[in-house]
Amino acid sequence: MNGDEQLLRGRVYGRDHDDPDPGPLPHRTYAALMGGPLDGLLLDITDRQPEEIDDGAALSTELSRWPGGRALYDPHPGEPRTPGPGVTCRFYYSGDAP
């Protein structure tokens, strides 16, 4: 695991990297990001509807193939979700977009 990977692991996407506690909050629901440039981050999906979760996410990042682009993450069809809070599902890297 390189330094960038260690920096990201267990953090929540969108939380400030200088936040003294960038990890998950106990009352929120998260998807674990698997693979790609944001591997190991958690995505807060607390306020998303089930159909929004099914659509996955296009996440802005400087770590994608195109700096300032988006890393695309999707759930696997049929993969179970556990009721929240906590980590309830996984989103898998599916590519990059400018």
C-alpha positions in Angstrom: 0.0 0.0 0.0 1.5 3.3 -1.0 1.2 6.6 0.9 -1.8 7.9 -1.1 -3.6 4.6 -0.4 -2.9 4.8 3.3 -4.1 8.4 3.3 -7.5 7.5 1.8 -8.3 4.2 3.6 -11.2 4.6 6.0 -11.9 8.2 5.2 -15.2 9.6 3.9 -15.3 11.0 0.4 -15.8 14.8 0.5 -14.6 15.3 4.1 -11.7 17.7 4.4 -8.3 15.9 4.4 -7.3 18.2 7.4 -10.3 17.1 9.4 -9.0 15.6 12.7 -11.6 12.8 12.4 -12.3 12.2 8.7 -13.8 8.8 9.3 -17.4 7.6 9.3 -20.0 8.9 11.7 -22.1 6.3 13.7 -25.5 7.6 12.6 -24.7 7.8 8.8 -24.9 5.1 6.1 -22.0 4.5 3.7 -21.0 2.6 0.5 -17.4 1.3 0.5 -15.6 2.3 -2.7 -13.7 -0.6 -4.2 -10.9 -0.3 -6.7 -9.9 2.7 -8.8 -8.5 6.0 -7.6 -10.8 6.3 -4.5 -10.3 2.7 -3.3 -10.8 2.5 0.5 -12.9 5.6 0.8 -16.5 5.6 2.1 -19.3 7.4 0.3 -22.1 8.8 2.5 -25.3 7.6 1.0 -27.6 8.4 4.0 -29.9 10.8 2.2 -30.0 8.9 -1.2 -33.1 7.0 -2.3 -32.7 3.3 -3.3 -32.9 4.1 -7.0 -30.2 6.7 -6.6 -28.0 4.1 -4.9 -28.7 1.7 -7.8 -27.4 4.4 -10.3 -24.0 4.5 -8.6 -21.9 7.7 -8.4 -19.6 9.9 -10.5 -17.2 11.4 -8.0 -15.0 14.4 -8.7 -11.3 13.7 -8.1 -7.9 14.9 -9.1 -6.8 11.2 -9.0 -8.8 10.1 -12.0 -7.4 9.6 -15.5 -8.3 13.2 -16.2 -7.3 15.6 -13.5 -10.5 17.3 -12.3 -12.5 14.5 -13.9 -14.8 11.9 -12.3 -14.2 8.4 -11.1 -17.3 6.2 -11.8 -18.5 3.7 -9.2 -21.5 1.3 -9.4 -23.0 -1.3 -7.2 -23.1 -4.9 -8.6 -26.6 -5.9 -9.5 -28.2 -8.2 -7.0 -25.5 -7.7 -4.4 -27.3 -7.4 -1.0 -27.4 -4.3 1.1 -27.7 -4.4 4.8 -29.9 -1.9 6.6 -27.9 1.2 7.8 -26.3 2.8 9.6 -22.7 1.9 8.9 -21.3 0.4 5.7 -24.2 -1.2 4.0 -23.0 -1.8 0.4 -20.1 -1.6 -2.0 -19.6 0.5 -5.1 -17.1 -0.8 -7.6 -14.9 1.3 -9.9 -16.1 1.2 -13.5 -13.9 3.8 -15.1 -13.2 7.5 -15.4 -14.9 10.4 -17.2 -13.6 13.9 -18.0 
